[in-house]
């Protein structure tokens, strides 16, 4: 077993944590079924945006939805494919732009 490929190094990623304002108060006023229904509907809509913006969903924890931009731009060897004069700067911009575009569409 080749253990050298268990993880990859990413020079630059953008991580976005989202949280529903007032969720705790809302959840106290609703039944557990209503809370789960809301979260399922919301997270299903957000999940549908992942591929469009080429971002990776890290996880959901309660009402927190965590995504990462800059993880999915890899070639077969696991290294970022960047075709500009300044790879680290370009990677930072691409990762941040993906997360920002995802966030903007989330708000619609």
C-alpha positions, 0 to 999 in steps of 0.5 A: 500500500502506497501511503504517500498519496493519503493527503495532498498539499494545497498552497492556497484555499479559501474556506467559508463558514456559513451560519443561519442568523437566529437559528437557535431561537428559531429551532426552539420555536419549531418542532424537530421535524420542522427544523430538519425539513428547513435544513434539508431544503436549504442544504439541498439547494446549496449542495446543488450549487457546489459543482457549478462553482467548483467548490468542495463541501467540507461538512455541515454541523448543525446549521453551519455549512462549510465549503472550500474553494481551491481544492478541486483544481488538480491534475492527475498528480494532485497538483494545482494546474495554474497557467499564469506567471504568478501561480500562488497569486492566481490560485488565491484569486481563483479560490477566493472567487469560487467561494465568493461566487458560491456565497453570492448565489447562496443569498439569492 
